[in-house]
Amino acid sequence: MKREPISKTPLFTKEQIEAAIAAAPDYVDDPESPYDPNNEAEVKAFWANARRVMPGEHRFQQHAKKSR
């Protein structure tokens, strides 16, 4: 049995995507952010030690080790 895609048409048209990008601000001021999202060096420094966690790899998703 061949599976059919859930969504056959894109959710947004190319024009809607371009309009959203054009309407986006050039500068973001977020006082609660731990780094300035407009400063590329600060962003890279903040995420330098980040580790990607794939589905099933999170420590809460792993089975507890049984001790005897």
C-alpha positions as CSV (number, residue, x, y, z in Angstrom):
1,M,0.0,0.0,0.0
2,K,1.4,3.3,-1.0
3,R,1.2,6.1,1.6
4,E,-0.2,9.4,0.5
5,P,1.3,12.7,1.9
6,I,-0.7,14.4,4.5
7,S,-0.4,17.8,3.0
8,K,-0.4,18.0,-0.8
9,T,-0.2,21.8,-1.1
10,P,2.2,24.1,0.6
11,L,0.8,25.9,3.6
12,F,2.0,29.3,2.4
13,T,2.5,30.6,-1.1
14,K,5.8,31.9,-2.3
15,E,4.4,35.5,-2.2
16,Q,3.3,35.1,1.4
17,I,6.7,33.9,2.5
18,E,8.4,36.8,0.7
19,A,6.0,39.3,2.2
20,A,6.7,37.9,5.7
21,I,10.4,38.1,5.2
22,A,10.1,41.7,3.9
23,A,8.0,42.6,6.9
24,A,10.4,41.1,9.5
25,P,12.4,43.6,11.5
26,D,16.1,44.2,10.8
27,Y,16.9,44.5,14.5
28,V,15.6,42.4,17.4
29,D,15.6,43.9,20.9
30,D,14.9,41.1,23.5
31,P,16.0,42.1,27.0
32,E,15.4,38.6,28.3
33,S,17.8,36.9,25.8
34,P,21.1,35.7,27.3
35,Y,22.9,37.1,24.2
36,D,22.3,39.8,21.6
37,P,20.7,37.9,18.6
38,N,21.9,40.7,16.3
39,N,25.6,40.1,17.2
40,E,26.9,37.0,15.3
41,A,29.9,36.5,17.6
42,E,27.7,36.4,20.7
43,V,25.3,34.0,19.1
44,K,28.2,31.6,18.1
45,A,29.8,31.9,21.6
46,F,26.4,31.1,23.3
47,W,25.8,28.0,21.1
48,A,29.4,26.8,20.9
49,N,29.0,24.1,23.5
50,A,25.5,23.1,22.4
51,R,24.8,19.4,21.7
52,R,22.1,18.1,19.4
53,V,19.8,15.6,21.0
54,M,18.0,13.4,18.6
55,P,14.6,11.8,19.3
56,G,15.0,9.0,21.9
57,E,18.4,10.3,23.1
58,H,17.1,12.6,25.8
59,R,18.1,11.3,29.2
60,F,14.4,11.3,30.3
61,Q,13.6,9.0,27.4
62,Q,16.2,6.4,28.2
63,H,15.4,3.4,30.3
64,A,16.7,3.4,33.8
65,K,19.6,0.9,34.4
66,K,18.6,-2.0,36.6
67,S,21.1,-2.6,39.4
68,R,21.4,-6.0,41.1
